[in-house]
Amino acid sequence: MNPNPTPSGDPTFWNRAAAKYARQPVANPGAFERKIAITRAMMAPDSVVLDVGCGTGSLALRLASAGALVHGLDVSSEMIRIARGKAEAAGDAARNVTFHVGVLDDGFDALSSGSLDGVCAYSILHLLQDPSDALARMHRLLAPGGFLVASTVCLRESWVPYAPLIAMMRWLGKAPWVGQLSKEQLRELVTGAGFVDVTEPDVGADGMIGFLVARKPA
């Protein structure tokens, strides 16, 4: 895996963007609520879950009451600073949420192989140059029967020529690197990492959003 989830090799972009990111409303609140409901339904009171690329912690904090422990992991120290502020403001409701600055690699000592009951990968896989390696790491961290929930921007589902647009925005410092995935490719990446029982619930998301649920074999 690239040593940084921002394939530019530098979390600086996300640190600069954190405050604006935290202020932005959810693009499709209804779809987001349905994704959260599906994720929470897969958790049990003793579940330990990891939110990869947790940003400012919105999802991790919403999952807190459904499980025993929720880890939020992000490469951006500024995103995590905001997330920890939200957790502090939430008080006891967030006592089982822990936020970490770092990357999903074998040096992440908060977790060990087979230690997780679930992994959330919301809005992160399209930002990785090697999503297959990241998914393999997620698979390794999960206990048998553990679940994966992924929500991914799939730019190949649109006719818009995003590649040159993103290249220009990156040159201006206004965008990170973004991979060009299709929903079919996303599904192939997930199954290629060893996940089974892959489903794609209809949550009413934008047509470019690939949302799927899968499990590690029991």
HELIX and SHEET records of a PDB file:
HELIX    1   1 THR A   12  ARG A   23  1                                  12    
HELIX    2   2 PRO A   29  MET A   42  1                                  14    
HELIX    3   3 SER A   58  LEU A   63  1                                   6    
HELIX    4   4 ALA A   64  ALA A   66  5                                   3    
HELIX    5   5 SER A   77  ALA A   90  1                                  14    
HELIX    6   6 GLY A   91  ALA A   94  5                                   4    
HELIX    7   7 LEU A  125  LEU A  127  5                                   3    
HELIX    8   8 PRO A  131  LEU A  141  1                                  11    
HELIX    9   9 LEU A  155  GLU A  157  5                                   3    
HELIX   10  10 TYR A  162  TRP A  171  1                                  10    
HELIX   11  11 LYS A  183  GLY A  192  1                                  10    
SHEET    1   A 7 VAL A  97  VAL A 101  0                                        
SHEET    2   A 7 LEU A  69  ASP A  74  1                                        
SHEET    3   A 7 VAL A  48  VAL A  52  1                                        
SHEET    4   A 7 LEU A 116  TYR A 122  1                                        
SHEET    5   A 7 LEU A 142  VAL A 153  1                                        
SHEET    6   A 7 ILE A 209  ARG A 215 -1                                        
SHEET    7   A 7 VAL A 196  THR A 199 -1                                        
END                                                                             
